[in-house]
Amino acid sequence: MLSPTDNKNVNPFELRSLREQVYQYLRTEMLNGRIVPGEYIRLNEMSERLGISKTPLRDAIIQLECEGFVTILPRRGVLMNRLSLRDVKDAYDIVGALEASVLVDVCSRFTDERLDAMTAINGNMKEMIERDDFDDRYAEFFGFNLAFHNHFLDMSDNRQVKKIVTPFKQRLYDFPRRRFIREWERQNCREHDELVELIRTGDGKTAADLLTNRHWSFSYCEDFIRQFYEA
């Protein structure tokens, strides 16, 4: 198999599914603030710059539209959507309901090893919160947060749950990159610790209530949410 270092002239977009690569490229551009909400994506300009046809670019755009990142406007182009507070509330309601449902369903199947792994992930998050270089490690922190919640989402017999939840979280947290609110992140980590202890005791109902009534509650987190999204 040809590796990227075997031939410096190989187009990196030829090494994997072209649609997948273009999608990841666009997500990286969004995460790094080079594509911003309210901006139009110029398909002709982008396909020329990347040296690819418009077909894989359109396919990637369709995926972004399904995930809520963009709106395809006939004869006008592709608009990067802004995230309103109503969008945030709707996402919180959906994610909270789905995660709570999964947690009740899988609570009795947790092992000590899985709970210890969740505790270790949350420990990494707490260490990062107190560091001064948080902004440079934003993507890493978000990855830890996803991994913590995925420990129980991956246990679900419903294979579609994580596919639904993940794009909502990506839109909430990494497009565009938001300001860091240390006390909010500390609160989230305290709730993670509490969640693990409730699961350890087999109290799935109270753990689910924590998710819906605090962790993913718009009203409970509203002050922090307004700071995070309105800045």
N, C-alpha and C positions, 0 to 999 in steps of 0.2 A: 504494500500500500504506500502511496506517495505521501510523504509528510510535508508540512509547510516549509521545512528547511531544505528539502531536496531540490527545490527549484524556486529561486527568488522571483521568477516571473509568473508563478502561479497566482491567479486571482484567488484571494482567501475566500471569496464567496462561492468558489467551486468545490470546496472541501466538504460541505454539508448540504442539506436541503436548502436550496436558494431562498425559498420563502421563509424558512426558519431563520436563516442568517440575516435576511433583510429585516425581519421582525425584531430580532435581537439588536440589530444596529439602530433601528428607530427607538427602541426602548432605552438604549444607552444614551442616545442623543437627548431624549426627554429627561432622563435622570440627571444628566450633566448640564441641563439648562440651555442646550443649543436649539431645542425645539420647545416652544413655550405655549401655554394656553392662550387662545385667541388668535394664534398664528395659523396661516394656511400652509400646508405642505404642497409644494409645486412638483407634481409628478414628473414632468418633462425634465425639469432642472435636476431633480434628484437622480433620475435614471441615468442621465448623462454623466453626472458627477461620479456615480458608483460604477459606471460602465456595464450596466445590466439593462435588460428589456423592462418594459413597464408591467409585464405580466406578474412576475414574482413580487414586485412592489405593490401592485393592486391587491394581490392575495394577502400580503402582510397588512395592508391598510384595512382590508375586510376583517381580519382578526382583531385589529385594534378597535374597529367599530363595534364588534360583538362584545368587547370588554369595556366599552364605554369611554375610551380615550378620545375618539374622534367622531365627527359627523361628516358623512359624505354628502355634499350638496351638489346636485346636478347642475352642470354648466358653470359652477363656481369654484369647485375644488374640494379639498379635504381640510376641514377646520378642526384644530385641536381644541377640545372642549375645556371650558372653565369648570371648576369644581365649586358648586354653591353649597351653602350650609344645608340646604334641603337634600342635596346629593349625599352629603356626609351623613345626615340623619338616616336616610334610606339605607345607606350601606351599613351603618351600625346596626339597624334593625334586622337586616337580612343576615349579616355575619353572626350576630349574637344569637339569633333564633336557630340557625343551622348548627353552630358549634355547641350550643346547649343541648340540642336534640341528640347530637352524636355522643356527647359526654355521658348523658343518662344511659344511652344504649350500651356503651363500652366500659362503663365504670368498673364493673365486676371483673373485667378481663385484664386490668392493669397488673403488671409485675413490678416488684421492687426495683428491678434493673431499669425499667422504663421510667419510673418515677425518679430514680436517682439521676438518670440522664437529663430529665427535665430540670431538676434542681441544679445540675452542673451548668446547663445552658443559661438558666436565670442568673447564676453566679457570675458567668461571663458578662452578661448584660449589666449587672450591677457594678462590676469593675469598670466597664467602659463608660458608664454614666458619670463616674467620678473623675475620669481623666480629662485633661485639657485639650486633647486632640480629637474630640468626638466628631466634629464636622468632617474631618478627614476619613473617618471610619463609619460614616453614616450607613453605607450599603452593608457593611459587615454587621452592624447592630440590627438592622432590619432583617438580615438573614437569620440571626439568632432568634429574633422574635417569631419569624415564620416557623423556624424549626421547633420552637417550644410548642406552638399550637398544633403543628403537624404531627406531633407525637401521638395525639389522640385522634386527629382527623384521619391519619393513615390506618387507624384501627377500624374505621367504619366499613361495613359491608357495602355501603353505597359508594361506588367508585366515582360518582359525579360530584360529590360534595366539595372535595378540595379544588376541583376544576372550577367550581362556581365561586368559592370563597377567595381563592388566591388573587384573581384580577381585581376584586373589590379592594383588597388590602393594598395591592400595588398602586391602585389609583389613589387611595387614601394617603399613602405615606411616601411614595417616591416619585410623584410627578405633580408639580415640580418639587424639588427638594425643599423641605420646610425648615423653619427655625427650630432649634433645640430648646425644649422646656424641661429642665432637669427635674423639677419637682413632679411633673406629670409622669416622666419615665420612672422615677422612684416609686410613685403610686402604682404604676402598672406592674412593677417587679414585686412589690408587696402583695399585690393581688395574685400574681403567679405563685408565690410561696404559699399563700392561703389556699389556692386551688389545689396544689399538690397535696397539702395536708388533708384536705377534705376528701380527695380521691383515695388517699392512703387509708382513711377510716371507712371507706365504702359509702360515703354520703354523696352520691351522685346528684341527688335533687338539690341539695344546698350548693354544690359546686356549679350546677347549671344556673341556679338563681344568681350566683355571683357573676357569671358571664353576662346574663341578660340585664340584671338590675344595677350593675356597677361597671364591669370591665367594658361592655359594649353598650352602655346606656348613654344616649346623647345627652339627656337631661342631667345625669350624674356628672358627666365630664364636660358639660357645656362651657364653663369658664375657660378651661384649658383648650377646648376645641376652637373657641373664638380667637384665642391668642394665636393658636397654631395656624389657622386658615385665613384669618383676616389681616394678619401682619403684612 
